[in-house]
Amino acid sequence: MAGKWKRKTSDRLDRLAAAIDAVSDTDRIELEESLRVDSLRVRGAVELHATCAHFVEELNGRLAEPAVSLDPPAYAESNYSDKGPVLFQLNLRGRLLQIEFEATEETTSTEDFGKPYVMRGSMRAFNQRMLDGSTVHEHGLFYCPMGKDAQWHYFDARSYRTGRLNEDFLARELEKLL
């Protein structure tokens, strides 16, 4: 009887050891994925600001007098924090494109967009005339991983139109405010 008990205990300990090893592998994989997503988020914030900055620089370079500003004017990896929302604002004499985004609660989400994303937010476009009429145009923004890279996408809930957030998109939205 004692031999049978020792064999059962030994088998149970072997199974427990195997289960612990499997959990540690799972934990390691989850940690690596979390670190990868954290890195993507930082890169996404910096890339989005760079897109906005390049757009402002190109547009101001074509104007007789620079009229478009970006706030904040500079943004670096060290500025990013996933503890709350990030706000960028393009201002053309009171005509505003406000971009606000933040990290998803989970590592990735598909709750509001068809592709998995690691950051979500919105871009609001308005001027004084629109505010007087209680109108603000808004697009959802999503930073979607694609392999080792990721891209910003917009989604217009009114038209179900979607695409990449790029300088052409920013120009189209700013044109609507003129």
N, C-alpha and C positions, 0 to 999 in steps of 0.2 A: 504494500500500500504506500509506504514512504517513497519507494522508487517511482511509482506512478505520479505522486504529487510533485516530486522534483522534476519529472519530465514535463508535466503540464506547466509548472512554473517557468521552466526553461523555455518552452515553446511560447508562452505568453510574453516573456521578456524579449525573446527574439522578435516577435511581432511588434511589440512596443518600440523596440530599437529601430526597426525598419520604418515604422510610422513616424517616429521622431526625425529620422534622416529625410524622409519624404517631405515633411513639413518644413525642415530647414531649407531644402531645395526650393520649395514654393515661396518661402519667405525671401530668399535671396533673389528669385526671379521678380517678385513683386517690388522689392526694394530697387532693383536695377531699372524696372519700368517706371517707378516713381521718380527716380533721378533723371531718367531720360525725358519724362514729361516736364519736370521742373525746368530742365535746360531748354526744352522747346518753348515753354511759356516765356522765359526771359528773352529768347531769340525772337519770338513772335511780337512782343512789345517793342523791341528795338527795331525790328523790320517795319512794323506799322508806322512808327514815328519816322523812320528813314523815308518811307514812301511819301508820307505827308510833307516832310521837309524838302524832298526833291521836287515835289509838285509845286510847293510854294516858291522855291528858288527858280524853277523854270518859268512859272507864270509871272513872277515879279520881274524876271529878266526880259520879258516881252512887253512889259508895261512902260509907258513914258515915265511914270513915277511909281515905285513899289507901293502896293496897296493891301497886300495880303500878309497876314502875320500868323505864326504858329505859336501856340502856347502849350507846353513849355517849348522854348526855342531849341533846346538841346535835351537829349534823353540818352542815357547810357544803361548798360546792364545793371549797374549798381543802383539805379533809380527804381527798378522793378521790385515790387513786393506783392506776394499773392494774398496778403492779409485784407485787401479791400480793392475797390475799383480804381482804375487808372483813367484819367481824363486828358484827352488832347483836344485842342480847339483851333480851328482855322477861322480867321476873322477877316472879312472883307467889308470894312466900314459898316459894321453892325449886321452884316449878313453872316450867319454863323453855321458852321458844320461842327457839331460836337460829337466826339467819338469817346465813348465810355465802354470799358471792357473789364472783365475780371476772370480769374481762374474758375473752372467748374469745381463743384464740391467733390465730385468723384474724380478719379484720375482722368477718365474720358466720359463723355456723355453723348447720347443721341436723342435726348428728350425733345429738343426744339428744332432740330435740323436733320436732314436725311443722312448726312455723313457724320462719323464720329468726330468730336471736337474736344479740345482741351481748354479753350477759353471762349467766352461768349460775351456779347455786349450789344451795343446799338450805336447807330449814327443818326443823330437828329439834325435836320436842316430847317432853318427858320430865319425870318427877318421880321422887322417890326410890323409890317402889313399883315403877315401871317399870324403873328401873336395877337394883333388886334382882332382877328377873326377866329382866334382860338384854334389855329391850325399849326401843326408841326409834322413835317414828313419824317418818317422813321424807318430805318432798315435794321434788321438783325445782322449782327456780325458774328462770325464763327471762325476760329483758328483750327483748321483740320489737319491732323497728321496724315502724311502720305509716305509710307516707308520711313526713311530717315529724315525727310523734310516735312514741312507743313506749309499751308497756304491760308491766307485770309479770304473768306467768302462773305458775300452779303446775301441777304434774303429780304425781298419785298413782300410782306404778307398780303398787301392789297392786290398785287398782280401775280403773285407766286413766281416772280422773276428772281433768278439767282445767278451769280457769277463771281468772278474773282475781284477782290477789292484791289484796284490799281489806280494809277493816275487818271486814266480815262474815266473811271467811275467817279472819282472826286471831281473832275471837271464837269461831268454831266450833272452832278448834284449841285455844284456851285452855280452853274448856268441857270438852273431852275429858280434861283434866288434873285436874279437880276430883273 
